[in-house]
Amino acid sequence: MINEPIVERTEGAIPPTATDRPAAAEGRRPPRGGPRPDRPKRRDVNGWVILDKGVGMTSTHAVAVVKRAFNAKKAGHAGTLDPLASGILPIALGEATKTVPFVMDGRKAYVFTVTWGIETDTDDAEGRPVATSEARPDRAAVEAALPTFVGAIEQVPPRYSAIKIAGERAYDLARDGEEVVLVARPVQIDHLAVVEHTPERTVIEAACGKGTYVRALARDLGRQLGCFGHVSALRRTRVGPFTEADACQVAALEEAGPDGNGGALHPVETALDAVPSVPVSRDMALRLMRGQPVILRGRDAPVEGKAFATCGGILVAVGDVERGELVPHRVFHLGGTSNRSA
Protein backbone atom coordinates (compact mmCIF):
# COMPACT_ATOMS: atom_id res chain seq x y z
CA MET A 1 0.00 0.00 0.00
CA ILE A 2 1.23 3.42 -0.88
CA ASN A 3 1.45 6.37 1.44
CA GLU A 4 0.16 9.17 -0.80
CA PRO A 5 -1.18 12.59 0.10
CA ILE A 6 -4.92 12.98 0.49
CA VAL A 7 -6.60 15.80 -1.44
CA GLU A 8 -9.73 16.95 0.30
CA ARG A 9 -12.50 18.65 -1.67
CA THR A 10 -15.74 20.21 -0.47
CA GLU A 11 -18.61 19.37 -2.80
CA GLY A 12 -21.62 21.65 -3.11
CA ALA A 13 -20.27 24.34 -0.80
CA ILE A 14 -22.61 27.29 -0.29
CA PRO A 15 -20.99 30.55 -1.47
CA PRO A 16 -20.64 33.25 1.18
CA THR A 17 -23.11 36.11 1.32
CA ALA A 18 -21.97 39.69 1.02
CA THR A 19 -21.86 40.06 4.76
CA ASP A 20 -19.81 36.85 5.07
CA ARG A 21 -17.14 37.88 2.56
CA PRO A 22 -13.88 39.33 3.84
CA ALA A 23 -12.98 42.92 3.02
CA ALA A 24 -10.64 41.81 0.22
CA ALA A 25 -13.59 40.25 -1.63
CA GLU A 26 -15.20 43.70 -1.89
CA GLY A 27 -12.07 45.33 -3.24
CA ARG A 28 -10.65 46.36 0.14
CA ARG A 29 -7.44 44.81 1.47
CA PRO A 30 -7.01 44.21 5.19
CA PRO A 31 -4.63 46.81 6.68
CA ARG A 32 -0.98 45.76 6.49
CA GLY A 33 0.74 45.22 9.78
CA GLY A 34 -2.55 44.86 11.58
CA PRO A 35 -2.95 42.53 14.56
CA ARG A 36 -3.07 38.82 13.75
CA PRO A 37 -5.08 36.28 15.72
CA ASP A 38 -3.04 34.76 18.52
CA ARG A 39 -2.01 31.19 17.83
CA PRO A 40 -2.09 28.87 20.83
CA LYS A 41 1.39 28.31 22.18
CA ARG A 42 2.66 24.78 21.66
CA ARG A 43 3.05 22.77 24.86
CA ASP A 44 5.44 20.12 26.14
CA VAL A 45 3.29 16.99 26.04
CA ASN A 46 4.94 13.62 26.67
CA GLY A 47 3.31 10.26 26.05
CA TRP A 48 1.70 7.92 23.54
CA VAL A 49 -1.61 8.39 21.76
CA ILE A 50 -2.95 5.21 20.18
CA LEU A 51 -5.04 6.37 17.28
CA ASP A 52 -7.62 4.21 15.53
CA LYS A 53 -6.91 5.58 12.07
CA GLY A 54 -9.69 5.49 9.53
CA VAL A 55 -9.47 4.53 5.86
CA GLY A 56 -8.44 7.44 3.64
CA MET A 57 -6.15 9.21 6.10
CA THR A 58 -2.37 9.19 5.66
CA SER A 59 -0.13 8.56 8.67
CA THR A 60 1.40 12.01 8.21
CA HIS A 61 -2.05 13.64 8.36
CA ALA A 62 -2.92 11.56 11.44
CA VAL A 63 0.18 12.79 13.26
CA ALA A 64 -0.71 16.39 12.40
CA VAL A 65 -4.26 15.92 13.69
CA VAL A 66 -3.09 14.47 17.02
CA LYS A 67 -0.37 17.09 17.41
CA ARG A 68 -2.98 19.81 16.91
CA ALA A 69 -5.49 18.14 19.24
CA PHE A 70 -2.94 18.20 22.08
CA ASN A 71 -1.32 21.47 20.98
CA ALA A 72 1.96 19.56 21.31
CA LYS A 73 5.39 20.77 20.26
CA LYS A 74 6.70 17.46 18.93
CA ALA A 75 5.11 14.32 17.46
CA GLY A 76 5.89 11.26 15.36
CA HIS A 77 4.46 7.83 14.61
CA ALA A 78 5.67 4.25 15.07
CA GLY A 79 5.11 2.53 11.76
CA THR A 80 3.32 3.87 8.70
CA LEU A 81 -0.26 2.79 8.13
CA ASP A 82 -1.25 3.50 4.55
CA PRO A 83 -4.45 5.33 3.50
CA LEU A 84 -6.18 2.10 2.40
CA ALA A 85 -5.63 0.59 5.85
CA SER A 86 -7.32 1.30 9.17
CA GLY A 87 -6.49 0.51 12.75
CA ILE A 88 -3.74 1.02 15.29
CA LEU A 89 -1.34 3.91 14.66
CA PRO A 90 0.79 4.67 17.75
CA ILE A 91 1.69 8.37 17.84
CA ALA A 92 4.48 9.58 20.10
CA LEU A 93 4.39 13.05 21.65
CA GLY A 94 7.42 14.84 23.09
CA GLU A 95 9.84 12.59 24.94
CA ALA A 96 7.94 9.50 23.78
CA THR A 97 9.51 9.99 20.33
CA LYS A 98 12.73 8.63 21.84
CA THR A 99 11.03 5.26 22.38
CA VAL A 100 9.62 4.90 18.83
CA PRO A 101 12.18 2.21 17.80
CA PHE A 102 11.01 -0.07 20.61
CA VAL A 103 7.43 0.05 19.36
CA MET A 104 8.41 -0.37 15.71
CA ASP A 105 10.46 -3.45 16.58
CA GLY A 106 7.47 -5.03 18.36
CA ARG A 107 5.14 -7.68 16.98
CA LYS A 108 2.21 -6.60 14.85
CA ALA A 109 -1.22 -8.11 14.19
CA TYR A 110 -3.54 -7.60 11.23
CA VAL A 111 -6.88 -8.68 9.84
CA PHE A 112 -6.89 -8.44 6.05
CA THR A 113 -9.04 -9.44 3.09
CA VAL A 114 -7.61 -11.12 0.00
CA THR A 115 -9.71 -10.77 -3.15
CA TRP A 116 -9.02 -13.67 -5.52
CA GLY A 117 -8.62 -13.70 -9.28
CA ILE A 118 -6.64 -10.48 -9.73
CA GLU A 119 -3.03 -9.57 -8.98
CA THR A 120 -2.20 -5.85 -9.17
CA ASP A 121 1.04 -3.97 -9.63
CA THR A 122 0.74 -2.54 -6.09
CA ASP A 123 -0.56 -5.81 -4.57
CA ASP A 124 -3.61 -3.95 -3.26
CA ALA A 125 -6.88 -2.53 -4.56
CA GLU A 126 -5.32 0.78 -5.63
CA GLY A 127 -3.17 -0.79 -8.34
CA ARG A 128 -3.87 -1.85 -11.91
CA PRO A 129 -4.40 -5.54 -12.74
CA VAL A 130 -1.31 -7.35 -14.06
CA ALA A 131 -2.60 -10.96 -13.93
CA THR A 132 -6.05 -12.54 -13.74
CA SER A 133 -7.55 -15.99 -13.30
CA GLU A 134 -10.98 -17.58 -13.33
CA ALA A 135 -9.90 -20.06 -10.66
CA ARG A 136 -11.06 -19.58 -7.06
CA PRO A 137 -9.74 -21.46 -4.02
CA ASP A 138 -11.99 -23.15 -1.49
CA ARG A 139 -11.46 -22.65 2.24
CA ALA A 140 -9.63 -25.96 2.64
CA ALA A 141 -7.10 -24.99 -0.04
CA VAL A 142 -6.41 -21.63 1.61
CA GLU A 143 -5.99 -23.20 5.04
CA ALA A 144 -3.67 -25.86 3.62
CA ALA A 145 -1.46 -23.19 2.01
CA LEU A 146 -1.11 -20.90 5.04
CA PRO A 147 1.48 -23.01 6.95
CA THR A 148 3.90 -22.46 4.06
CA PHE A 149 4.10 -18.81 5.10
CA VAL A 150 4.39 -19.30 8.88
CA GLY A 151 7.77 -19.07 10.60
CA ALA A 152 11.01 -17.56 9.33
CA ILE A 153 10.48 -17.09 5.59
CA GLU A 154 11.96 -15.14 2.69
CA GLN A 155 9.64 -12.47 1.28
CA VAL A 156 10.04 -10.20 -1.76
CA PRO A 157 8.60 -6.76 -0.85
CA PRO A 158 6.04 -5.10 -3.14
CA ARG A 159 7.39 -3.00 -6.02
CA TYR A 160 5.46 -0.07 -4.57
CA SER A 161 7.15 0.08 -1.17
CA ALA A 162 9.34 2.52 0.75
CA ILE A 163 12.45 0.35 0.40
CA LYS A 164 15.38 2.28 -1.05
CA ILE A 165 17.19 1.25 -4.23
CA ALA A 166 20.39 3.23 -4.82
CA GLY A 167 19.01 5.99 -2.61
CA GLU A 168 15.58 6.15 -4.27
CA ARG A 169 12.28 4.85 -2.88
CA ALA A 170 11.01 1.83 -4.77
CA TYR A 171 7.55 3.39 -5.19
CA ASP A 172 9.06 6.53 -6.75
CA LEU A 173 10.96 4.43 -9.28
CA ALA A 174 7.86 2.35 -10.03
CA ARG A 175 5.72 5.45 -10.57
CA ASP A 176 8.33 6.77 -13.02
CA GLY A 177 7.98 3.58 -15.04
CA GLU A 178 11.40 2.20 -14.13
CA GLU A 179 12.01 -1.50 -13.63
CA VAL A 180 12.03 -2.29 -9.90
CA VAL A 181 13.73 -5.49 -8.80
CA LEU A 182 13.70 -6.21 -5.07
CA VAL A 183 15.47 -9.10 -3.43
CA ALA A 184 13.83 -11.39 -0.90
CA ARG A 185 14.30 -10.49 2.77
CA PRO A 186 13.91 -12.62 5.90
CA VAL A 187 10.72 -11.95 7.85
CA GLN A 188 8.98 -13.68 10.73
CA ILE A 189 5.30 -14.64 10.59
CA ASP A 190 4.01 -16.18 13.80
CA HIS A 191 0.37 -16.86 13.03
CA LEU A 192 -2.04 -17.06 10.08
CA ALA A 193 -5.65 -18.21 10.24
CA VAL A 194 -8.76 -17.95 8.08
CA VAL A 195 -11.50 -15.87 9.71
CA GLU A 196 -14.09 -15.88 6.89
CA HIS A 197 -14.20 -17.30 3.39
CA THR A 198 -16.32 -16.88 0.28
CA PRO A 199 -15.52 -17.95 -3.28
CA GLU A 200 -14.38 -14.41 -4.13
CA ARG A 201 -12.44 -13.42 -1.03
CA THR A 202 -10.92 -14.64 2.23
CA VAL A 203 -10.45 -12.77 5.51
CA ILE A 204 -7.25 -13.75 7.28
CA GLU A 205 -5.73 -12.77 10.62
CA ALA A 206 -1.96 -12.53 10.96
CA ALA A 207 0.68 -11.92 13.62
CA CYS A 208 4.13 -11.04 12.37
CA GLY A 209 7.39 -9.25 13.00
CA LYS A 210 8.99 -6.06 11.72
CA GLY A 211 9.35 -5.68 7.96
CA THR A 212 6.59 -8.07 6.94
CA TYR A 213 4.41 -6.89 4.05
CA VAL A 214 0.83 -8.16 4.18
CA ARG A 215 0.42 -7.17 0.54
CA ALA A 216 3.29 -9.43 -0.45
CA LEU A 217 1.78 -12.23 1.61
CA ALA A 218 -1.53 -11.93 -0.28
CA ARG A 219 0.31 -11.82 -3.61
CA ASP A 220 2.40 -14.92 -2.86
CA LEU A 221 -0.57 -16.82 -1.45
CA GLY A 222 -2.54 -16.14 -4.64
CA ARG A 223 0.33 -17.34 -6.79
CA GLN A 224 0.76 -20.52 -4.79
CA LEU A 225 -2.96 -21.26 -5.06
CA GLY A 226 -2.84 -20.61 -8.80
CA CYS A 227 -5.59 -18.00 -8.76
CA PHE A 228 -3.77 -14.71 -8.03
CA GLY A 229 -4.92 -12.26 -5.37
CA HIS A 230 -4.51 -8.83 -3.81
CA VAL A 231 -5.30 -7.12 -0.52
CA SER A 232 -8.64 -5.33 -0.72
CA ALA A 233 -8.99 -4.40 2.98
CA LEU A 234 -6.53 -4.20 5.85
CA ARG A 235 -6.83 -3.42 9.55
CA ARG A 236 -3.93 -3.36 12.02
CA THR A 237 -5.05 -4.57 15.43
CA ARG A 238 -1.79 -4.53 17.40
CA VAL A 239 1.59 -2.77 17.38
CA GLY A 240 4.03 -3.81 20.09
CA PRO A 241 2.31 -3.32 23.47
CA PHE A 242 -0.61 -1.38 22.00
CA THR A 243 -3.95 -2.93 21.02
CA GLU A 244 -7.41 -1.81 19.92
CA ALA A 245 -8.40 -1.57 23.60
CA ASP A 246 -5.93 1.34 23.94
CA ALA A 247 -7.13 3.20 20.86
CA CYS A 248 -9.08 6.43 20.51
CA GLN A 249 -10.86 8.10 17.61
CA VAL A 250 -9.93 11.36 15.89
CA ALA A 251 -13.39 12.82 16.54
CA ALA A 252 -13.09 12.23 20.29
CA LEU A 253 -9.68 13.94 20.44
CA GLU A 254 -10.88 16.96 18.49
CA GLU A 255 -14.01 17.29 20.61
CA ALA A 256 -12.13 17.08 23.92
CA GLY A 257 -9.49 19.65 22.98
CA PRO A 258 -5.99 20.05 24.48
CA ASP A 259 -7.19 20.33 28.07
CA GLY A 260 -9.49 17.31 27.95
CA ASN A 261 -7.32 14.74 26.21
CA GLY A 262 -5.30 13.56 29.19
CA GLY A 263 -7.19 10.28 29.36
CA ALA A 264 -6.00 9.36 25.86
CA LEU A 265 -2.33 9.81 26.77
CA HIS A 266 -0.30 6.73 27.76
CA PRO A 267 2.95 7.07 29.74
CA VAL A 268 6.19 7.22 27.76
CA GLU A 269 7.45 4.02 29.39
CA THR A 270 4.48 2.04 28.07
CA ALA A 271 6.56 1.54 24.92
CA LEU A 272 9.17 -0.25 27.04
CA ASP A 273 6.88 -2.95 28.45
CA ALA A 274 9.12 -5.69 27.03
CA VAL A 275 12.29 -4.14 28.51
CA PRO A 276 13.46 -4.81 32.10
CA SER A 277 13.18 -1.88 34.51
CA VAL A 278 15.73 -1.00 37.19
CA PRO A 279 15.22 1.59 39.96
CA VAL A 280 18.17 3.91 40.59
CA SER A 281 19.04 6.49 43.23
CA ARG A 282 18.95 10.21 42.59
CA ASP A 283 22.75 10.37 42.28
CA MET A 284 22.72 7.53 39.76
CA ALA A 285 19.92 9.21 37.86
CA LEU A 286 21.96 12.41 37.59
CA ARG A 287 24.90 10.43 36.21
CA LEU A 288 22.68 8.77 33.63
CA MET A 289 21.23 12.14 32.63
CA ARG A 290 24.79 13.28 31.90
CA GLY A 291 25.30 10.26 29.66
CA GLN A 292 27.50 8.44 32.17
CA PRO A 293 27.15 4.71 32.94
CA VAL A 294 26.20 3.48 36.40
CA ILE A 295 26.90 0.19 38.14
CA LEU A 296 23.76 -1.80 38.88
CA ARG A 297 23.59 -3.58 42.20
CA GLY A 298 21.09 -5.96 43.65
CA ARG A 299 20.05 -9.54 43.11
CA ASP A 300 17.42 -8.66 40.51
CA ALA A 301 19.57 -6.31 38.42
CA PRO A 302 19.93 -7.45 34.79
CA VAL A 303 23.44 -8.54 33.77
CA GLU A 304 23.23 -8.00 30.01
CA GLY A 305 20.80 -6.58 27.43
CA LYS A 306 18.41 -3.64 27.17
CA ALA A 307 17.06 -1.98 30.32
CA PHE A 308 15.53 1.29 31.41
CA ALA A 309 16.10 3.16 34.64
CA THR A 310 13.56 4.93 36.81
CA CYS A 311 14.02 7.22 39.81
CA GLY A 312 11.06 7.65 42.09
CA GLY A 313 8.89 6.00 39.45
CA ILE A 314 9.97 8.50 36.76
CA LEU A 315 11.65 7.30 33.56
CA VAL A 316 15.26 8.50 33.44
CA ALA A 317 17.14 6.62 30.72
CA VAL A 318 17.18 3.57 28.50
CA GLY A 319 20.29 1.76 27.37
CA ASP A 320 22.33 -1.43 27.41
CA VAL A 321 23.58 -3.34 30.43
CA GLU A 322 27.19 -4.36 29.83
CA ARG A 323 29.09 -6.32 32.50
CA GLY A 324 26.81 -5.02 35.23
CA GLU A 325 26.85 -1.38 34.07
CA LEU A 326 23.91 0.45 32.52
CA VAL A 327 25.20 2.51 29.60
CA PRO A 328 22.53 5.11 28.66
CA HIS A 329 21.66 5.63 25.01
CA ARG A 330 18.60 7.79 25.52
CA VAL A 331 17.88 10.07 28.47
CA PHE A 332 14.49 11.59 29.26
CA HIS A 333 13.46 14.99 30.60
CA LEU A 334 10.02 14.41 31.97
CA GLY A 335 9.89 17.10 34.65
CA GLY A 336 8.57 14.82 37.37
CA THR A 337 5.88 13.12 35.30
CA SER A 338 5.84 10.84 32.27
CA ASN A 339 2.37 11.44 30.93
CA ARG A 340 1.18 14.87 31.93
CA SER A 341 1.28 17.91 29.67
CA ALA A 342 3.19 20.96 30.83
Secondary structure, 3 states (H helix, E strand, C coil): CCCCCCCCCCCCCCCCCCCCCCHHHHCCCCCCCCCCCCCCCCECCCEEEEEEECCCCCHHHHHHHHHHHHCECCEEECCCCCCCEEEEEEEEEHHHHHHHHHHHCCCEEEEEEEEECEEECCCECCCCEEEECCCCCCHHHHHHHHHHHCEEEEECCCCCCCCEECCEEHHHHHHCCCCCCCCCEEEEEEEEEEEEECCCEEEEEEEECCCCCHHHHHHHHHHHHCCCEEEEEEEEEEECCEEHHHCECHHHHHHHCHHHCHHHEECHHHHHCCCCEEECCHHHHHHHHCCCCEECCCCCCCCCEEEEEEECCEEEEEEEEECCEEEEEEECCCCCCCCCCC
